[in-house]
Amino acid sequence: MTETEMNTDVLVVGGGTAGFGAAVAAGRKGLRVVLVEATSKVGGVMAFCPGMPWGGGYPVDRIIGGLLEELTQRLERMDPPAAEKRTCTLENFGPEIIYDHDIATLTMFEMLEEAGVELRLNATALAPEMSGNRIAAVRCVNRNGPFTVRPRIVIDCSGDGDISAKSGVPYTLGDEQGSMMGVTISFHMVGVDWDRAFAEPDPYFTKYAAQGVAEDRLHPDLAQLYLMKGFHKGTVFCNSVHVRGVNGIDPDAVARATQEGRRRCHQLAQFLRAEVPGFEQAHMAMLSPTVGVRETRKLEGVYRVTGEDLARGSRFFDGIVCCDNPVDDVMRGSGEMTHDAAVGAGTYYTIPFRSLMPATVENLMFCGRIISADAVAFASVRGMPQCMTMGQAAGTAARLAIDNDAAIQDLDLTALVADLSQQGVHGLGNTSLN
């Protein structure tokens, strides 16, 4: 081996919540893990939209468990606490976890270190080298030049699915018409009088939004304002600015959308200071460094989760995480925001491991927003808690595949589910969250 080549058991591509879950789980199973992340931070949307709550972590008001529960408890037990469970003010969303962004990120880095994960930050995975139906190597690059990773297992958590697509996994972009959800740029307002700002029983601030749009002071897509109390008193998380029609795998389009989003955020911050009680002395902070991209490729897995699966509350034999998130569709094409309930009240569905598994590439899994799902299901399954647990499942599956010298498609999925249950992931197999 040269200095620019390395062998590893597992290569995780992408350090978002899914990649974090995959890397920690595989590392704790005693595997050598290399995590390649294109930016300088882990967390994915946590880095792109600092302060974004972990929504969907409490189907039927019980936490999904696993690494999400462990991370939350680590933060909650700090002095002072760095996370708490809070009721979401938006319709059809259950409780969510809000947290101190910087401490949460620090804690995630510590958990990766404890698991022995080798971090390669500011590094990009470029292309796979195939040997038959297996990925033999992945070519990467950082500022020092190219390097090659030769893994036994690849877990693609990149958000865009580049490595999976280049290895031959079929995919679609967006919905049936190719439309992707809007991208979002967020910010905080700091120094807000919560009592005055949230005095009216309108979680979407529609009266003020209508005024701003009518006066041409706010973009027409800001007919509803998503303003939520931040973790620290006097802060408000503003998750309102969405830009339509952006191809999330086109870096130039993402850059243009980011600048447009910044302008809209500044307009909104000025409007809030001028018009909404409680914001008079507040200022904008923690503006997203880039837009958060919700949707790019949907990879083709052995099983494709559908909206019908959600509506039936399907609990699959290979279900690896519970979910009751609404169908949270965001300005796809000419559409508006939706928060339609995905399942009946008091129930949930599970996401099958087969949706993380390609049909033919024997040593590849994919997690997070690139899993195999139709447009309706995708709008529900994409929550950060679910992505983290998908990653935990894939990292666990990597150990099973290596121990049994088996293709991912030949794994004993009942054994995988049992292992995840032993790790504290709730509501799988024959057990129930209720």
C-alpha positions, 0 to 999 in steps of 0.5 A: 500500500502507498501513503495514498491508499488504505484498507478498511472494513467499512467506508462511510460516505457522508457524515450527516446523522445517517453517516454518524449512526453508521460509523458509530455502530460499525466502530462499536462492533469492532470494525475499522471504519473510515468516515469521509465527509465533504465539509468540516462538520458532522451532522448534515442538516445540523451543520447546514441549518444549525438548530434544526430540531430532531423531529420525529423521534417520539412515535406514539410519544416514546423515543425510538431508542438506539443512538438517538436516545443515547445522544439525547441522554448525554446532552440532557444529563449535562450541567446545564442540560444541552437538550430537552424534549418539547412539544412541536407547535406545528400540526401533526408533528409529535414531540421533538428534541431541541438542543444546543447545536455546538454542544451536540456537534461536539458530543457527536465528534466525541462518540465517533472518537470513542468508537475508533472511527477514522475521520477524513473531513474536508474530503470528497468521495469521487467514484467507485472502482468495481470488481464484478458486483462489488465495490473494490475501492473508492477514489477520494480527494482532499486538499492534499490530493487524491487517495483511495480507500479499499473497503470490505463494506461501503455505506453511502450516507452522502445525501446525494447517492453519488457513489451508489449511482456510479456503482450502477444502482438505478435511481430517480430524481424527485417525484414522478415529474422530476420535481424536488422539494424546496431547499431551505436556509435558516437562521436564528433571531436572538434577543426575542421576548418570547412572551410577546412574540408567541402571545397569539394562538397562530403557530404560523404567524399568518397575519403578519406573513400576509401583511409582509407579502401584500406589502412586497416586503416578503417573498410570496412563498412566505405566506406561513412563517415557521418560527419556533422557540430555540433551545436558549431563552430569547432565541427563535429558530426561523425555518421559513425561507424555502427556495423552489426548483433547485436541483440539489445535485447541481452545486452551481444551482445550490450556490445560487439558491444559497445567495437568494435564500440569504437575501430572503432571510435578511428581509424576513429578519428586518420585517420581524424587527419592524412588525412582530411584537417581541422582535424589536431588539432582536438580531439575526444570527447563525445564518445557514452556511448553505441551503439545506437540501431535502431531496436528490436521488431516490435509489432503487432498493430491494424494497420501495417504501410507498405512501400506501405502506405508511397509510396501512401502518406497515410494520415490516419483518425487517423494520429497523426504525419506527416512524409516524412523521407526517407527510412533510412535503415542502414546495415541490414544483408549484405545490405548497407546504403539507403536514398531512398525517401519514398514519392514524393517531396512536400508530406508526410504521417501520422502515424496512432494511431492504429499502437500504439495500441495492439489488445487485451490489453485494457490499453496499448499503445506502441510508438517509434521504437516498433510501428507496421510497416513493415521493409520498413515503419519502416526505415522511421517512426523512427525519433526522432521528430515522436517518440516524437509526437507519445508519445504526442498522447499516453499521450493524449489518456490516458486522454481520456481513463480514462475520458471515462473509455474506453479500448484503442481500443474503443477510439474516435480517431477523438476526439484524433486527434482534441485534438492533433491539439488543442495542436499545432500538425500540418497537422492532420485530414483535415488540411494540412502542405502545 
